[in-house]
Amino acid sequence: MALAPGDIVSEAEVIWRDIHSRYWIRGNGVKGYITPEYIPDDIRLMRGQKVKNVITLPRKNSQPFAISSYEDTLILYFYLRDGTIVDEPNEANIWVSRWREIASNTKLVDCAQYSQGRFLVPSPSYREWLFARANKWLMPIHNSIYFNAFRTCTSFCPSALNRTPHCHHILSACYKAGLSQIVLPLRYKGDLLLPGSPPKSIQIYLHGFLYPPKWHYGVWKHMLSGKPSRNKTERDLWELWLNTHFPLSSQVDDIFKDCKENQKESCCNMCSLEHFEQVHNALNDTSLLQIHWNSLVTMWESTPTKLVGAPDPHNDGFHEIEVLSFCEEVRTVNGRDIVFYPFSVLWGWIYNWDDTEGETILHLGIVTFFLRDNKPTQKPRTNWRRGKLENVVRV
């Protein structure tokens, strides 16, 4: 039985201790050893003893296992490249197979910090290490610490795999909705049509914003036409479209007074957790985040056809998907007809593209959402296949 780092062996038996103080174990078709640094201080192993849920470690020769303190070893295996901790994990084949396994039911995954972990490996900036654990494996993931401000239930999205340089704002695999009475992900079904591939009936999981500063930035730039806005009339369009009034410009300036734009990344610059929480609470107090989310979901569900861009799928069944959705809405305001064009960009992943038996699963995260008074010209990337996502309905 071939094991990969992070695989969980449910039970094995200690068969002997060698001269190097390694405890050799056997069971469930595997054989290997546990060295003392991976055994808790309060456990004394003996021949014939049963050990449960031992973790497979990276191997050089014989197969090593761990009962505890495995976190650093797995982080370094999956994230260390040329001496640096990286965002994009190594060993993509392992990630794809595991994310594929739980793609249709992300509730099978528990994401938490494990108390026995030393976490000596520093996480990337403004992130924290978590471990996604399923029945037969666990994987180290890094999550945005800004989600801690949401104080809501944790959800999981199999999104910690980034094959191209375009996923600037979608790295977290664990997230929090930050919305009242909303349980994410939302589930849909639809038909995916791409040139060169037969039509696919797919399940769609909409996870929301997977990078919190990007959510704040979208409200600041688009809904409120704040400092980053290149279209100062967009706020007026939003108020007409939603038939509501937003906070005064002076209030908006006060909410975002210490926020800085990162034009290159189209998001806010990193800020302190305290400042992020202040902005988040202010946006929640004015219901702006709820309004933004409700408007996006309503538009997404009412748009019959969505444009899709996708590179060629990888041989392991992994496929990246970009979904552009917009519609034309005509509303009468003060006796005259006004045309509105809401537009959203979503990014997603399919892990079982080559599955001929089960239904294809698409996981989506939101990149941006804005409003125009003329038809948007955005199209999927020119070097990608262009297709459609049709008949999308919530289930």
C-alpha positions, -999 to +999 in steps of 0.1 A: +000+000+000+016+032-012+014+060+014+017+098+009+028+123+036-003+132+056-020+098+052-036+085+084-031+049+094-061+041+116-045+014+137-012-004+139+007-026+163+041-020+179+062-050+168+097-041+182+121-014+192+155-012+174+189-001+187+182+035+174+151+037+197+128+035+168+095+018+174+085-003+144+048-007+137+027-029+114-010-029+105-035-022+078-010-034+052+018-009+061+050-012+080+073+015+093+087+032+124+081+060+149+111+079+163+110+094+198+105+130+187+072+121+173+059+103+204+042+124+232+061+125+265+032+109+283+031+078+261+053+048+266+052+024+237+056-013+243+057-044+220+021-055+212+006-021+219-020-007+195-014+028+182-042+047+165-043+074+138-006+076+132+005+102+105+026+093+075+057+115+072+079+121+041+102+092+036+138+088+025+142+050+030+119+031+054+085+046+061+084+070+091+052+077+111+042+102+138+018+102+167+023+139+174+045+169+165+042+162+128+030+197+118+063+213+110+075+183+090+044+183+068+045+221+063+081+220+052+074+191+028+044+207+011+055+244+012+092+247+013+109+255-020+145+266-025+147+274+012+116+296+012+080+290+024+058+295-007+021+302-013+017+276-040+021+241-024+044+214-038+032+179-048+001+190-068-008+153-075-014+147-038-035+178-034-056+171-064-064+135-053-073+146-018-094+176-028-111+155-054-120+129-027-140+155-007-150+179-035-187+168-033-189+171+005-165+196+020-182+191+054-162+159+057-132+181+063-124+197+097-100+226+097-083+234+130-051+241+148-039+210+165-028+216+201+002+193+199+017+213+171+048+233+177+043+255+146+079+265+145+076+272+107+066+309+103+035+313+081+034+337+051+025+373+059-009+378+075-017+341+074-019+312+099-013+275+096-043+252+099-047+215+091-075+202+070-083+168+082-105+142+066-110+106+075-079+092+059-055+122+056-046+156+068-030+185+049-014+218+061-031+249+047-025+285+053-055+307+060-060+345+062-059+357+098-083+384+088-111+358+089-107+358+127-126+391+127-157+374+114-164+353+145-186+329+125-185+292+117-156+280+097-162+266+062-139+248+039-132+252+002-107+229-016-089+259-031-053+258-018-039+248-052-028+276-075-016+265-109-014+299-125-003+334-114-038+348-117-053+337-084-040+366-063-070+367-040-079+331-037-054+312-016-072+302+016-088+268+019-106+277+051-129+307+054-157+323+074-188+338+057-191+369+078-228+372+069-258+366+091-282+338+083-261+327+053-247+292+053-219+288+027-213+273+003-245+278-018-252+249-041-263+250-077-264+228-108-258+238-144-245+228-178-209+236-187-201+239-224-164+242-235-150+239-271-134+205-276-152+189-247-186+172-245-213+192-225-211+185-188-238+185-161-220+200-131-226+207-094-215+242-084-205+254-049-204+291-044-181+299-014-181+337-015-150+359-010-120+338+000-097+369+006-113+393+031-094+425+020-107+420-015-143+421-002-138+453+017-120+467-014-149+459-037-174+477-015-151+507-011-141+510-047-173+501-065-204+505-043-192+536-026-170+551-053-143+557-027-107+567-032-097+537-054-126+543-078-119+552-114-156+557-119-170+583-095-206+579-108-208+542-099-221+549-064-250+568-080-258+538-102-258+515-072-282+537-053-306+539-083-303+502-090-310+492-054-334+521-047-315+529-015-291+555-001-256+547+012-237+565+040-226+601+032-192+604+015-178+619+046-188+588+065-173+566+039-140+585+041-141+580+079-146+542+076-117+538+052-096+567+064-065+547+071-069+522+042-044+522+014-050+508-021-027+483-038-033+491-074-011+462-087-032+436-069-065+455-071-071+452-034-063+469-001-028+469+014-023+447+044-033+464+076-034+455+113-060+431+125-074+458+147-079+481+118-094+454+096-119+446+123-129+482+127-136+485+090-155+452+090-177+462+119-184+496+104-195+480+071-216+455+090-232+482+110-243+499+078-254+466+062-232+473+032-216+438+032-250+422+033-263+444+006-233+437-016-236+400-011-274+398-016-271+419-048-243+396-062-262+364-055-294+378-070-276+388-101-257+355-104-289+335-100-309+356-125-283+355-153-293+327-176-259+324-194-225+330-180-192+333-200-165+308-191-128+308-197-106+278-191-071+266-200-067+230-212-073+206-183-044+189-166-039+152-169-048+146-132-083+159-136-076+194-123-092+223-142-092+260-135-123+279-145-130+317-148-167+326-148-179+361-160-215+369-154-235+400-164-270+410-173-289+439-186-316+454-164-339+482-174-356+501-146-378+532-146-365+559-123-383+592-120-401+586-152-372+575-174-357+542-182-322+535-170-301+505-182-279+488-156-252+462-162-241+444-131-210+423-137-192+397-116-159+377-119-156+344-102-127+320-101-130+283-095-116+248-096-127+214-109-108+184-095-126+156-112-128+168-148-119+134-162-144+115-141-168+097-164-190+083-137-196+109-109-209+144-115-184+171-121-179+195-092-170+232-096-159+252-066-162+290-070-148+320-051-157+356-058-131+380-072-150+412-080-185+426-085-193+460-100-220+480-118-219+498-152-243+519-173-228+505-205-223+469-216-191+455-201-164+445-226-146+420-204-140+386-219-123+354-208-086+354-213-076+353-250-053+323-248-080+302-230-109+282-244-141+302-242-174+286-233-206+290-214-223+280-182-260+276-187-292+266-168-277+275-134-303+269-106-299+266-069-305+232-053 
